[in-house]
């Protein structure tokens, strides 16, 4: 039986979401994602520092 590795990360799984948004190089991607969600907060989320 051959095993294959998926080519893409599924963002709907816990692992995929953490891999896409939970790593330091992807911090800007996470901020953009959170800022696009409507109704979560009134002000834009900003980076610290």
Legacy VTK file of the C-alpha trace (Angstrom):
# vtk DataFile Version 3.0
C-alpha trace
ASCII
DATASET POLYDATA
POINTS 49 float
0.000 0.000 0.000
1.448 3.332 -1.019
1.138 6.386 1.189
1.137 9.820 -0.295
1.565 13.204 1.208
-0.971 15.899 0.476
0.361 18.776 -1.554
-1.724 21.453 0.154
-2.518 22.286 3.769
-6.164 22.085 4.746
-6.912 25.272 6.763
-10.100 23.692 8.139
-8.131 21.265 10.313
-6.494 22.226 13.584
-3.054 21.361 12.228
-3.582 23.289 8.994
-4.885 26.407 10.716
-1.991 26.444 13.179
0.523 25.814 10.393
-0.837 28.679 8.276
-1.536 31.258 10.948
0.404 30.183 14.039
3.976 30.605 12.900
5.995 33.786 13.294
6.698 34.309 9.551
2.928 34.268 8.915
2.045 36.864 11.543
0.958 39.414 8.915
-1.261 36.794 7.282
-2.983 36.150 10.621
-3.500 39.872 11.242
-5.009 40.339 7.779
-7.279 37.335 8.315
-8.527 38.610 11.682
-9.069 42.118 10.327
-11.217 40.738 7.508
-13.608 39.039 9.909
-16.597 41.310 10.287
-18.244 42.048 13.598
-15.431 40.741 15.797
-14.093 44.085 16.935
-14.623 47.728 16.126
-10.968 48.669 15.621
-8.318 47.069 13.472
-5.967 44.632 15.166
-2.390 45.932 15.111
1.062 44.486 15.623
2.795 45.119 18.899
6.101 46.924 18.901
LINES 1 50
49 0 1 2 3 4 5 6 7 8 9 10 11 12 13 14 15 16 17 18 19 20 21 22 23 24 25 26 27 28 29 30 31 32 33 34 35 36 37 38 39 40 41 42 43 44 45 46 47 48
